[in-house]
Structure formats: C-alpha cells, structure tokens
Amino acid sequence: MSTTYTLKDLLSLSIANLKYLTDVETPDFRLEQAEFNKGKKEWELVVSFLVQNTNKRTGLVMLSEFQYHRIYKKVRISAFGEFLGFYIYNNKE
C-alpha cells in the first residue's frame, strides 16, 4: 500500500476494522474528521456508524424511540496504512 491515501482509502481501512463493532445490516459508516499528525506520522480520524439502541425506554413516552443510534470512534492509522487502534471519541479534546 502506498503512503499517499485518499479520504476514501482511510474510510475503507477504518470500516474493515470497525465493522465488527456493530450488528446493524447497513451501519452507514461516515468519515467525520481526518487530520495527519506529522510528528507521529499517522492519521487521526473520527468515524461514526450506527449501532442497535440498547437503551430503550419503557413507559408512556416512547414516541421518539429510535431503533439505532450513531456512535463515534477515534481511529489511528499509520502513514504506511497500518491500523493502530480505535478509541472512545471525546469531542472535548
């Protein structure tokens, strides 16, 4: 794999490594943010996708109940295309 990547390449690599975190048939993966860290020589991405809503409400107020919800993961990929890991995304960084 070359060291020059398109955003589509980065998303595809992320999907290949994150698809096991969801059992939704069409999880709608999205690349939300991408930044190349020159010092570490790696890409830092934020990828979102749909998962089953396991926090379902009970009671009278169930009109706005959603079957899925979107989660966000921070992903690190080396400049050489190696998937380094995924992490809980904190948007307050």
Backbone as JSON, one array per atom type, in Angstrom:
{
  "sequence": "MSTTYTLKDLLSLSIANLKYLTDVETPDFRLEQAEFNKGKKEWELVVSFLVQNTNKRTGLVMLSEFQYHRIYKKVRISAFGEFLGFYIYNNKE",
  "N": [[0.85, -1.17, 0.0], [0.53, 2.24, -0.78], [2.01, 5.3, 0.57], [0.44, 7.48, 0.25], [-2.77, 8.53, 0.72], [-6.24, 8.6, -0.03], [-9.2, 10.19, 1.25], [-11.24, 8.4, 0.99], [-9.84, 5.96, 0.93], [-8.86, 5.9, 3.56], [-11.26, 5.79, 5.0], [-12.25, 3.32, 4.1], [-10.33, 1.53, 5.13], [-10.76, 1.98, 7.83], [-13.43, 1.1, 8.09], [-13.12, -1.64, 7.53], [-11.9, -2.47, 9.87], [-13.61, -1.7, 11.92], [-16.14, -2.73, 11.49], [-16.95, -4.95, 12.9], [-17.92, -4.1, 15.28], [-20.57, -3.52, 15.2], [-23.87, -4.79, 14.71], [-25.69, -4.02, 12.91], [-27.33, -4.15, 9.81], [-26.9, -2.33, 7.65], [-24.72, -0.19, 8.48], [-24.01, 2.49, 7.91], [-21.42, 3.93, 7.74], [-19.39, 6.79, 8.36], [-16.97, 9.21, 7.55], [-15.99, 11.53, 9.7], [-14.03, 13.31, 10.5], [-10.65, 14.11, 9.71], [-7.18, 14.11, 10.18], [-3.77, 14.63, 9.58], [-1.05, 13.79, 11.52], [1.96, 15.08, 11.61], [4.2, 14.85, 13.26], [3.91, 12.36, 14.6], [3.56, 10.83, 12.41], [1.09, 9.76, 11.48], [-2.39, 9.14, 10.76], [-5.17, 10.69, 12.25], [-8.4, 9.99, 12.84], [-11.97, 10.53, 12.91], [-14.61, 8.44, 13.01], [-17.95, 7.62, 12.34], [-20.81, 5.52, 13.03], [-23.76, 3.43, 12.81], [-25.4, 1.73, 15.5], [-27.27, -0.8, 17.27], [-29.92, 0.41, 19.29], [-29.7, -0.03, 22.55], [-30.62, 1.0, 24.83], [-33.43, 1.26, 25.49], [-36.45, 2.94, 26.15], [-39.0, 2.63, 28.65], [-42.43, 2.88, 29.35], [-44.74, 5.68, 29.12], [-43.74, 7.64, 27.37], [-42.71, 6.93, 24.57], [-42.68, 7.67, 21.98], [-40.63, 8.93, 20.57], [-38.75, 6.98, 20.22], [-35.87, 5.42, 19.01], [-34.58, 2.98, 16.79], [-31.9, 2.67, 16.22], [-28.7, 4.14, 17.06], [-26.14, 6.62, 16.62], [-22.69, 6.16, 16.92], [-19.41, 7.35, 17.76], [-16.03, 6.95, 16.89], [-12.61, 7.38, 17.61], [-9.93, 6.96, 15.46], [-6.73, 5.63, 14.68], [-4.32, 5.57, 12.17], [-1.38, 4.48, 10.68], [1.13, 6.22, 8.7], [1.82, 4.42, 6.82], [-0.31, 2.82, 6.35], [-1.08, 1.06, 8.35], [-3.4, -0.13, 10.64], [-3.76, 1.25, 13.7], [-5.34, 1.45, 15.97], [-8.51, 1.88, 17.74], [-10.54, 4.17, 19.56], [-12.41, 5.46, 22.36], [-14.29, 8.21, 21.47], [-13.79, 11.52, 22.36], [-15.28, 14.48, 22.21], [-14.4, 16.77, 23.36], [-11.76, 17.24, 23.3]],
  "CA": [[0.0, 0.0, 0.0], [1.35, 3.45, -0.85], [1.9, 6.17, 1.73], [-0.5, 8.55, -0.08], [-4.11, 7.98, 0.86], [-7.4, 9.47, -0.18], [-10.13, 10.05, 2.37], [-11.98, 7.15, 0.76], [-8.95, 4.87, 1.37], [-8.83, 5.91, 5.03], [-12.56, 5.31, 5.47], [-12.33, 1.88, 3.8], [-9.49, 0.84, 6.11], [-11.47, 2.08, 9.11], [-14.61, 0.21, 8.03], [-12.66, -3.02, 7.62], [-11.52, -2.76, 11.25], [-14.67, -1.35, 12.86], [-17.43, -3.34, 11.14], [-17.28, -5.98, 13.88], [-18.48, -3.45, 16.47], [-21.99, -3.31, 15.0], [-24.61, -5.88, 14.05], [-26.66, -3.39, 12.01], [-27.1, -4.63, 8.44], [-26.3, -1.22, 6.91], [-24.35, 0.69, 9.58], [-23.83, 3.87, 7.46], [-20.14, 4.49, 8.21], [-19.09, 8.13, 7.86], [-15.73, 9.84, 7.99], [-16.4, 12.82, 10.25], [-12.88, 14.2, 10.68], [-9.37, 13.48, 9.38], [-6.04, 15.01, 10.34], [-2.49, 13.94, 9.57], [-0.13, 14.27, 12.54], [3.3, 14.96, 11.01], [5.16, 14.41, 14.29], [3.73, 10.92, 14.83], [3.43, 10.2, 11.09], [-0.12, 8.94, 11.46], [-3.68, 9.78, 10.58], [-6.13, 10.63, 13.34], [-9.72, 10.11, 12.21], [-13.18, 10.27, 13.67], [-15.54, 7.69, 12.17], [-19.21, 7.33, 13.03], [-21.62, 4.46, 12.44], [-24.97, 3.09, 13.56], [-25.5, 0.5, 16.29], [-28.61, -1.01, 17.84], [-30.22, 1.16, 20.51], [-29.96, -0.99, 23.63], [-31.11, 1.78, 25.97], [-34.81, 1.56, 25.12], [-37.28, 3.46, 27.24], [-40.27, 1.99, 28.95], [-43.37, 3.87, 29.9], [-45.64, 6.36, 28.2], [-43.05, 8.5, 26.4], [-41.93, 6.07, 23.68], [-42.92, 8.12, 20.61], [-39.38, 9.3, 19.92], [-37.85, 5.84, 20.36], [-35.13, 5.1, 17.8], [-34.06, 1.63, 16.75], [-30.44, 2.76, 16.13], [-28.08, 5.41, 17.4], [-24.83, 6.79, 16.0], [-21.56, 6.29, 17.84], [-18.21, 7.94, 17.16], [-14.77, 6.35, 17.33], [-11.37, 7.96, 17.14], [-9.15, 5.91, 14.81], [-5.37, 5.99, 14.31], [-3.76, 4.78, 11.07], [-0.02, 4.95, 10.4], [1.37, 6.76, 7.36], [2.05, 3.27, 5.95], [-1.56, 2.08, 6.2], [-1.3, 0.11, 9.43], [-4.44, 0.27, 11.58], [-3.11, 1.25, 15.01], [-6.31, 1.26, 17.03], [-9.67, 2.75, 17.83], [-10.67, 4.65, 20.93], [-13.62, 6.21, 22.67], [-14.11, 9.56, 20.99], [-14.17, 12.58, 23.28], [-15.3, 15.69, 21.39], [-13.95, 17.91, 24.17], [-10.29, 17.3, 23.21]],
  "C": [[0.89, 1.24, 0.0], [1.15, 4.3, 0.4], [1.01, 7.38, 1.45], [-1.89, 7.96, -0.09], [-5.15, 9.04, 0.56], [-8.27, 9.29, 1.06], [-10.93, 8.76, 2.22], [-11.15, 5.94, 1.2], [-8.95, 4.75, 2.9], [-10.14, 5.39, 5.62], [-12.68, 3.8, 5.25], [-11.51, 1.06, 4.8], [-10.14, 0.86, 7.49], [-12.66, 1.14, 9.16], [-14.19, -1.24, 8.21], [-12.33, -3.42, 9.06], [-12.59, -2.47, 12.28], [-15.98, -2.08, 12.63], [-17.87, -4.41, 12.14], [-17.9, -5.42, 15.16], [-19.98, -3.23, 16.36], [-22.62, -4.53, 14.35], [-25.72, -5.33, 13.17], [-26.32, -3.79, 10.58], [-26.45, -3.56, 7.56], [-25.92, -0.13, 7.91], [-24.02, 2.14, 9.2], [-22.57, 4.5, 8.06], [-19.89, 5.84, 7.56], [-17.76, 8.6, 8.43], [-16.09, 11.25, 8.42], [-15.25, 13.82, 10.31], [-11.63, 13.43, 10.32], [-8.26, 14.52, 9.51], [-4.77, 14.16, 10.33], [-1.57, 14.59, 10.58], [1.28, 14.03, 12.02], [4.33, 14.44, 12.01], [5.1, 12.9, 14.52], [3.68, 10.13, 13.53], [2.26, 9.22, 11.07], [-1.36, 9.8, 11.26], [-4.5, 9.61, 11.85], [-7.49, 10.94, 12.73], [-10.81, 10.01, 13.26], [-14.16, 9.64, 12.69], [-16.8, 7.42, 12.97], [-19.95, 6.23, 12.28], [-22.79, 4.15, 13.36], [-24.82, 1.77, 14.3], [-26.92, 0.39, 16.81], [-28.76, -0.17, 19.11], [-30.59, 0.15, 21.6], [-30.5, -0.3, 24.88], [-32.55, 2.22, 25.71], [-35.62, 1.96, 26.35], [-38.52, 2.59, 27.44], [-41.18, 3.05, 29.54], [-44.17, 4.53, 28.79], [-44.93, 7.15, 27.11], [-42.12, 7.65, 25.53], [-42.09, 6.51, 22.23], [-41.63, 8.45, 19.87], [-38.32, 8.2, 20.03], [-37.18, 5.52, 19.02], [-34.56, 3.69, 17.9], [-32.52, 1.62, 16.78], [-29.97, 4.07, 16.73], [-26.66, 5.43, 16.84], [-23.76, 6.93, 17.08], [-20.35, 6.78, 17.04], [-16.98, 7.28, 17.76], [-13.6, 7.14, 16.76], [-10.51, 6.8, 16.63], [-7.76, 6.46, 14.49], [-4.87, 5.01, 13.25], [-2.38, 5.35, 10.76], [0.08, 5.48, 8.97], [1.58, 5.63, 6.34], [0.83, 2.36, 5.84], [-1.83, 1.04, 7.26], [-2.36, 0.66, 10.38], [-3.87, 0.13, 12.98], [-4.08, 1.05, 16.16], [-7.5, 2.18, 16.92], [-9.94, 3.02, 19.29], [-12.02, 5.32, 21.12], [-13.37, 7.65, 22.24], [-14.63, 10.56, 22.0], [-14.12, 13.89, 22.49], [-14.86, 16.93, 22.16], [-12.43, 18.05, 24.12], [-9.83, 18.6, 22.58]]
}
